[in-house]
Amino acid sequence: MTLHAEVGDQHDSSLAANLAASLREVCKLRGEVVLCAPGSLPADGKVIADERSLA
């Protein structure tokens, strides 16, 4: 499975690895994470927005 995630310019360099670890832990699936620019993914499917604060 590949998770494509839209992220802004200001993100930690370990974000993709952390997302992959969370994906494995929560879904019990191994997967790749591809970080994409905001607005670059097609809006033709179900969108899951995680708007929790990282603070």
PyMOL Python script that loads the backbone (N, CA, C, O; Angstrom):
from pymol import cmd

cmd.read_pdbstr("""\
ATOM      1  N   MET A   1       0.841  -1.151   0.000  1.00  0.00           N
ATOM      2  CA  MET A   1       0.000   0.000   0.000  1.00  0.00           C
ATOM      3  C   MET A   1       0.896   1.226   0.000  1.00  0.00           C
ATOM      4  O   MET A   1       1.968   1.237   0.606  1.00  0.00           O
ATOM      5  N   THR A   2       0.435   2.253  -0.690  1.00  0.00           N
ATOM      6  CA  THR A   2       1.142   3.523  -0.694  1.00  0.00           C
ATOM      7  C   THR A   2       0.195   4.610  -0.215  1.00  0.00           C
ATOM      8  O   THR A   2      -0.895   4.777  -0.761  1.00  0.00           O
ATOM      9  N   LEU A   3       0.609   5.340   0.794  1.00  0.00           N
ATOM     10  CA  LEU A   3      -0.145   6.462   1.319  1.00  0.00           C
ATOM     11  C   LEU A   3       0.447   7.734   0.734  1.00  0.00           C
ATOM     12  O   LEU A   3       1.622   8.033   0.946  1.00  0.00           O
ATOM     13  N   HIS A   4      -0.362   8.480   0.003  1.00  0.00           N
ATOM     14  CA  HIS A   4       0.055   9.771  -0.526  1.00  0.00           C
ATOM     15  C   HIS A   4      -0.521  10.821   0.414  1.00  0.00           C
ATOM     16  O   HIS A   4      -1.735  10.879   0.608  1.00  0.00           O
ATOM     17  N   ALA A   5       0.337  11.648   0.997  1.00  0.00           N
ATOM     18  CA  ALA A   5      -0.093  12.653   1.964  1.00  0.00           C
ATOM     19  C   ALA A   5       0.346  14.032   1.503  1.00  0.00           C
ATOM     20  O   ALA A   5       1.516  14.251   1.188  1.00  0.00           O
ATOM     21  N   GLU A   6      -0.608  14.963   1.467  1.00  0.00           N
ATOM     22  CA  GLU A   6      -0.276  16.337   1.119  1.00  0.00           C
ATOM     23  C   GLU A   6       0.257  17.041   2.357  1.00  0.00           C
ATOM     24  O   GLU A   6      -0.381  17.030   3.409  1.00  0.00           O
ATOM     25  N   VAL A   7       1.412  17.645   2.230  1.00  0.00           N
ATOM     26  CA  VAL A   7       2.021  18.385   3.341  1.00  0.00           C
ATOM     27  C   VAL A   7       2.586  19.693   2.815  1.00  0.00           C
ATOM     28  O   VAL A   7       2.961  19.798   1.647  1.00  0.00           O
ATOM     29  N   GLY A   8       2.641  20.687   3.688  1.00  0.00           N
ATOM     30  CA  GLY A   8       3.226  21.975   3.325  1.00  0.00           C
ATOM     31  C   GLY A   8       4.742  21.905   3.326  1.00  0.00           C
ATOM     32  O   GLY A   8       5.331  20.851   3.567  1.00  0.00           O
ATOM     33  N   ASP A   9       5.350  23.022   3.059  1.00  0.00           N
ATOM     34  CA  ASP A   9       6.813  23.098   2.983  1.00  0.00           C
ATOM     35  C   ASP A   9       7.487  22.916   4.339  1.00  0.00           C
ATOM     36  O   ASP A   9       8.626  22.455   4.412  1.00  0.00           O
ATOM     37  N   GLN A  10       6.792  23.273   5.402  1.00  0.00           N
ATOM     38  CA  GLN A  10       7.401  23.223   6.727  1.00  0.00           C
ATOM     39  C   GLN A  10       7.022  21.922   7.423  1.00  0.00           C
ATOM     40  O   GLN A  10       6.025  21.865   8.143  1.00  0.00           O
ATOM     41  N   HIS A  11       7.808  20.890   7.210  1.00  0.00           N
ATOM     42  CA  HIS A  11       7.593  19.620   7.897  1.00  0.00           C
ATOM     43  C   HIS A  11       8.933  19.014   8.260  1.00  0.00           C
ATOM     44  O   HIS A  11       9.954  19.280   7.627  1.00  0.00           O
ATOM     45  N   ASP A  12       8.901  18.202   9.284  1.00  0.00           N
ATOM     46  CA  ASP A  12      10.095  17.535   9.780  1.00  0.00           C
ATOM     47  C   ASP A  12      10.575  16.520   8.740  1.00  0.00           C
ATOM     48  O   ASP A  12       9.754  15.902   8.061  1.00  0.00           O
ATOM     49  N   SER A  13      11.859  16.346   8.609  1.00  0.00           N
ATOM     50  CA  SER A  13      12.411  15.422   7.617  1.00  0.00           C
ATOM     51  C   SER A  13      12.055  13.968   7.913  1.00  0.00           C
ATOM     52  O   SER A  13      12.144  13.118   7.027  1.00  0.00           O
ATOM     53  N   SER A  14      11.655  13.675   9.144  1.00  0.00           N
ATOM     54  CA  SER A  14      11.303  12.295   9.502  1.00  0.00           C
ATOM     55  C   SER A  14       9.794  12.040   9.397  1.00  0.00           C
ATOM     56  O   SER A  14       9.315  10.993   9.834  1.00  0.00           O
ATOM     57  N   LEU A  15       9.047  12.982   8.826  1.00  0.00           N
ATOM     58  CA  LEU A  15       7.591  12.852   8.759  1.00  0.00           C
ATOM     59  C   LEU A  15       7.153  11.586   8.020  1.00  0.00           C
ATOM     60  O   LEU A  15       6.267  10.879   8.500  1.00  0.00           O
ATOM     61  N   ALA A  16       7.740  11.287   6.887  1.00  0.00           N
ATOM     62  CA  ALA A  16       7.358  10.111   6.109  1.00  0.00           C
ATOM     63  C   ALA A  16       7.597   8.825   6.904  1.00  0.00           C
ATOM     64  O   ALA A  16       6.761   7.922   6.889  1.00  0.00           O
ATOM     65  N   ALA A  17       8.712   8.743   7.582  1.00  0.00           N
ATOM     66  CA  ALA A  17       9.017   7.552   8.385  1.00  0.00           C
ATOM     67  C   ALA A  17       8.052   7.426   9.556  1.00  0.00           C
ATOM     68  O   ALA A  17       7.611   6.324   9.884  1.00  0.00           O
ATOM     69  N   ASN A  18       7.722   8.557  10.191  1.00  0.00           N
ATOM     70  CA  ASN A  18       6.778   8.525  11.305  1.00  0.00           C
ATOM     71  C   ASN A  18       5.379   8.127  10.837  1.00  0.00           C
ATOM     72  O   ASN A  18       4.689   7.371  11.521  1.00  0.00           O
ATOM     73  N   LEU A  19       4.959   8.628   9.683  1.00  0.00           N
ATOM     74  CA  LEU A  19       3.657   8.243   9.139  1.00  0.00           C
ATOM     75  C   LEU A  19       3.616   6.755   8.795  1.00  0.00           C
ATOM     76  O   LEU A  19       2.612   6.087   9.044  1.00  0.00           O
ATOM     77  N   ALA A  20       4.691   6.243   8.231  1.00  0.00           N
ATOM     78  CA  ALA A  20       4.752   4.815   7.896  1.00  0.00           C
ATOM     79  C   ALA A  20       4.676   3.960   9.160  1.00  0.00           C
ATOM     80  O   ALA A  20       4.020   2.918   9.163  1.00  0.00           O
ATOM     81  N   ALA A  21       5.334   4.388  10.222  1.00  0.00           N
ATOM     82  CA  ALA A  21       5.286   3.652  11.489  1.00  0.00           C
ATOM     83  C   ALA A  21       3.880   3.681  12.074  1.00  0.00           C
ATOM     84  O   ALA A  21       3.405   2.668  12.587  1.00  0.00           O
ATOM     85  N   SER A  22       3.210   4.828  12.003  1.00  0.00           N
ATOM     86  CA  SER A  22       1.833   4.933  12.496  1.00  0.00           C
ATOM     87  C   SER A  22       0.895   4.072  11.672  1.00  0.00           C
ATOM     88  O   SER A  22       0.001   3.423  12.215  1.00  0.00           O
ATOM     89  N   LEU A  23       1.093   4.065  10.377  1.00  0.00           N
ATOM     90  CA  LEU A  23       0.280   3.241   9.480  1.00  0.00           C
ATOM     91  C   LEU A  23       0.406   1.767   9.859  1.00  0.00           C
ATOM     92  O   LEU A  23      -0.590   1.047   9.922  1.00  0.00           O
ATOM     93  N   ARG A  24       1.626   1.331  10.107  1.00  0.00           N
ATOM     94  CA  ARG A  24       1.892  -0.045  10.490  1.00  0.00           C
ATOM     95  C   ARG A  24       1.241  -0.373  11.837  1.00  0.00           C
ATOM     96  O   ARG A  24       0.657  -1.443  12.008  1.00  0.00           O
ATOM     97  N   GLU A  25       1.347   0.552  12.783  1.00  0.00           N
ATOM     98  CA  GLU A  25       0.820   0.330  14.126  1.00  0.00           C
ATOM     99  C   GLU A  25      -0.710   0.316  14.144  1.00  0.00           C
ATOM    100  O   GLU A  25      -1.316  -0.562  14.759  1.00  0.00           O
ATOM    101  N   VAL A  26      -1.327   1.272  13.482  1.00  0.00           N
ATOM    102  CA  VAL A  26      -2.782   1.410  13.525  1.00  0.00           C
ATOM    103  C   VAL A  26      -3.494   0.412  12.616  1.00  0.00           C
ATOM    104  O   VAL A  26      -4.459  -0.234  13.024  1.00  0.00           O
ATOM    105  N   CYS A  27      -3.012   0.295  11.390  1.00  0.00           N
ATOM    106  CA  CYS A  27      -3.698  -0.548  10.399  1.00  0.00           C
ATOM    107  C   CYS A  27      -3.142  -1.963  10.311  1.00  0.00           C
ATOM    108  O   CYS A  27      -3.732  -2.824   9.659  1.00  0.00           O
ATOM    109  N   LYS A  28      -2.015  -2.203  10.963  1.00  0.00           N
ATOM    110  CA  LYS A  28      -1.355  -3.511  10.886  1.00  0.00           C
ATOM    111  C   LYS A  28      -0.959  -3.847   9.449  1.00  0.00           C
ATOM    112  O   LYS A  28      -0.966  -5.010   9.046  1.00  0.00           O
ATOM    113  N   LEU A  29      -0.614  -2.811   8.685  1.00  0.00           N
ATOM    114  CA  LEU A  29      -0.189  -2.975   7.297  1.00  0.00           C
ATOM    115  C   LEU A  29       1.110  -2.226   7.072  1.00  0.00           C
ATOM    116  O   LEU A  29       1.308  -1.133   7.601  1.00  0.00           O
ATOM    117  N   ARG A  30       1.978  -2.810   6.297  1.00  0.00           N
ATOM    118  CA  ARG A  30       3.194  -2.094   5.908  1.00  0.00           C
ATOM    119  C   ARG A  30       2.863  -1.282   4.666  1.00  0.00           C
ATOM    120  O   ARG A  30       2.106  -1.720   3.800  1.00  0.00           O
ATOM    121  N   GLY A  31       3.438  -0.109   4.598  1.00  0.00           N
ATOM    122  CA  GLY A  31       3.171   0.726   3.437  1.00  0.00           C
ATOM    123  C   GLY A  31       4.231   1.785   3.260  1.00  0.00           C
ATOM    124  O   GLY A  31       4.973   2.119   4.184  1.00  0.00           O
ATOM    125  N   GLU A  32       4.284   2.301   2.062  1.00  0.00           N
ATOM    126  CA  GLU A  32       5.173   3.403   1.724  1.00  0.00           C
ATOM    127  C   GLU A  32       4.418   4.698   1.942  1.00  0.00           C
ATOM    128  O   GLU A  32       3.191   4.726   1.843  1.00  0.00           O
ATOM    129  N   VAL A  33       5.128   5.758   2.234  1.00  0.00           N
ATOM    130  CA  VAL A  33       4.523   7.077   2.367  1.00  0.00           C
ATOM    131  C   VAL A  33       5.189   7.996   1.350  1.00  0.00           C
ATOM    132  O   VAL A  33       6.414   8.103   1.289  1.00  0.00           O
ATOM    133  N   VAL A  34       4.355   8.653   0.557  1.00  0.00           N
ATOM    134  CA  VAL A  34       4.833   9.623  -0.421  1.00  0.00           C
ATOM    135  C   VAL A  34       4.283  10.981  -0.016  1.00  0.00           C
ATOM    136  O   VAL A  34       3.068  11.160   0.063  1.00  0.00           O
ATOM    137  N   LEU A  35       5.165  11.938   0.243  1.00  0.00           N
ATOM    138  CA  LEU A  35       4.747  13.280   0.617  1.00  0.00           C
ATOM    139  C   LEU A  35       4.580  14.117  -0.649  1.00  0.00           C
ATOM    140  O   LEU A  35       5.474  14.172  -1.494  1.00  0.00           O
ATOM    141  N   CYS A  36       3.421  14.768  -0.768  1.00  0.00           N
ATOM    142  CA  CYS A  36       3.079  15.531  -1.968  1.00  0.00           C
ATOM    143  C   CYS A  36       2.775  16.978  -1.597  1.00  0.00           C
ATOM    144  O   CYS A  36       2.450  17.283  -0.450  1.00  0.00           O
ATOM    145  N   ALA A  37       2.884  17.850  -2.569  1.00  0.00           N
ATOM    146  CA  ALA A  37       2.572  19.268  -2.370  1.00  0.00           C
ATOM    147  C   ALA A  37       1.061  19.440  -2.215  1.00  0.00           C
ATOM    148  O   ALA A  37       0.288  18.696  -2.818  1.00  0.00           O
ATOM    149  N   PRO A  38       0.642  20.412  -1.414  1.00  0.00           N
ATOM    150  CA  PRO A  38      -0.793  20.677  -1.259  1.00  0.00           C
ATOM    151  C   PRO A  38      -1.456  20.952  -2.612  1.00  0.00           C
ATOM    152  O   PRO A  38      -0.928  21.699  -3.437  1.00  0.00           O
ATOM    153  N   GLY A  39      -2.615  20.338  -2.822  1.00  0.00           N
ATOM    154  CA  GLY A  39      -3.360  20.528  -4.063  1.00  0.00           C
ATOM    155  C   GLY A  39      -2.911  19.649  -5.211  1.00  0.00           C
ATOM    156  O   GLY A  39      -3.480  19.730  -6.300  1.00  0.00           O
ATOM    157  N   SER A  40      -1.903  18.807  -5.001  1.00  0.00           N
ATOM    158  CA  SER A  40      -1.383  17.991  -6.098  1.00  0.00           C
ATOM    159  C   SER A  40      -2.114  16.663  -6.274  1.00  0.00           C
ATOM    160  O   SER A  40      -1.995  16.024  -7.319  1.00  0.00           O
ATOM    161  N   LEU A  41      -2.862  16.248  -5.265  1.00  0.00           N
ATOM    162  CA  LEU A  41      -3.593  14.981  -5.368  1.00  0.00           C
ATOM    163  C   LEU A  41      -4.987  15.226  -5.929  1.00  0.00           C
ATOM    164  O   LEU A  41      -5.614  16.234  -5.604  1.00  0.00           O
ATOM    165  N   PRO A  42      -5.479  14.316  -6.770  1.00  0.00           N
ATOM    166  CA  PRO A  42      -6.817  14.496  -7.325  1.00  0.00           C
ATOM    167  C   PRO A  42      -7.888  14.407  -6.235  1.00  0.00           C
ATOM    168  O   PRO A  42      -7.744  13.652  -5.273  1.00  0.00           O
ATOM    169  N   ALA A  43      -8.933  15.164  -6.390  1.00  0.00           N
ATOM    170  CA  ALA A  43     -10.028  15.171  -5.416  1.00  0.00           C
ATOM    171  C   ALA A  43     -11.145  14.237  -5.898  1.00  0.00           C
ATOM    172  O   ALA A  43     -12.309  14.632  -5.959  1.00  0.00           O
ATOM    173  N   ASP A  44     -10.778  13.000  -6.237  1.00  0.00           N
ATOM    174  CA  ASP A  44     -11.758  12.076  -6.792  1.00  0.00           C
ATOM    175  C   ASP A  44     -12.057  10.890  -5.881  1.00  0.00           C
ATOM    176  O   ASP A  44     -12.668   9.914  -6.316  1.00  0.00           O
ATOM    177  N   GLY A  45     -11.643  10.966  -4.654  1.00  0.00           N
ATOM    178  CA  GLY A  45     -11.871   9.851  -3.736  1.00  0.00           C
ATOM    179  C   GLY A  45     -12.150  10.371  -2.348  1.00  0.00           C
ATOM    180  O   GLY A  45     -12.373  11.564  -2.142  1.00  0.00           O
ATOM    181  N   LYS A  46     -12.134   9.459  -1.400  1.00  0.00           N
ATOM    182  CA  LYS A  46     -12.380   9.833  -0.014  1.00  0.00           C
ATOM    183  C   LYS A  46     -11.137  10.517   0.549  1.00  0.00           C
ATOM    184  O   LYS A  46     -10.023  10.008   0.431  1.00  0.00           O
ATOM    185  N   VAL A  47     -11.348  11.659   1.154  1.00  0.00           N
ATOM    186  CA  VAL A  47     -10.256  12.428   1.744  1.00  0.00           C
ATOM    187  C   VAL A  47     -10.331  12.289   3.244  1.00  0.00           C
ATOM    188  O   VAL A  47     -11.389  12.471   3.844  1.00  0.00           O
ATOM    189  N   ILE A  48      -9.200  11.966   3.847  1.00  0.00           N
ATOM    190  CA  ILE A  48      -9.114  11.883   5.306  1.00  0.00           C
ATOM    191  C   ILE A  48      -8.161  12.980   5.749  1.00  0.00           C
ATOM    192  O   ILE A  48      -6.971  12.945   5.434  1.00  0.00           O
ATOM    193  N   ALA A  49      -8.684  13.947   6.474  1.00  0.00           N
ATOM    194  CA  ALA A  49      -7.867  15.074   6.929  1.00  0.00           C
ATOM    195  C   ALA A  49      -7.608  14.936   8.415  1.00  0.00           C
ATOM    196  O   ALA A  49      -8.547  14.890   9.209  1.00  0.00           O
ATOM    197  N   ASP A  50      -6.340  14.869   8.797  1.00  0.00           N
ATOM    198  CA  ASP A  50      -5.955  14.822  10.206  1.00  0.00           C
ATOM    199  C   ASP A  50      -5.557  16.237  10.595  1.00  0.00           C
ATOM    200  O   ASP A  50      -4.475  16.708  10.245  1.00  0.00           O
ATOM    201  N   GLU A  51      -6.438  16.909  11.320  1.00  0.00           N
ATOM    202  CA  GLU A  51      -6.203  18.294  11.658  1.00  0.00           C
ATOM    203  C   GLU A  51      -5.842  18.481  13.121  1.00  0.00           C
ATOM    204  O   GLU A  51      -6.042  19.553  13.692  1.00  0.00           O
ATOM    205  N   ARG A  52      -5.303  17.415  13.726  1.00  0.00           N
ATOM    206  CA  ARG A  52      -4.869  17.524  15.120  1.00  0.00           C
ATOM    207  C   ARG A  52      -3.629  18.392  15.210  1.00  0.00           C
ATOM    208  O   ARG A  52      -2.829  18.451  14.276  1.00  0.00           O
ATOM    209  N   SER A  53      -3.480  19.052  16.316  1.00  0.00           N
ATOM    210  CA  SER A  53      -2.306  19.882  16.570  1.00  0.00           C
ATOM    211  C   SER A  53      -1.132  18.995  16.953  1.00  0.00           C
ATOM    212  O   SER A  53      -1.306  18.005  17.664  1.00  0.00           O
ATOM    213  N   LEU A  54       0.054  19.341  16.492  1.00  0.00           N
ATOM    214  CA  LEU A  54       1.255  18.576  16.823  1.00  0.00           C
ATOM    215  C   LEU A  54       1.911  19.090  18.096  1.00  0.00           C
ATOM    216  O   LEU A  54       2.945  18.571  18.517  1.00  0.00           O
ATOM    217  N   ALA A  55       1.320  20.099  18.706  1.00  0.00           N
ATOM    218  CA  ALA A  55       1.908  20.704  19.918  1.00  0.00           C
ATOM    219  C   ALA A  55       1.763  19.845  21.127  1.00  0.00           C
ATOM    220  O   ALA A  55       2.207  20.224  22.211  1.00  0.00           O
TER     221      ALA A  55
END
""", "prot")
cmd.dss("prot")
cmd.show_as("cartoon", "prot")
cmd.util.cbc("prot")
cmd.orient("prot")
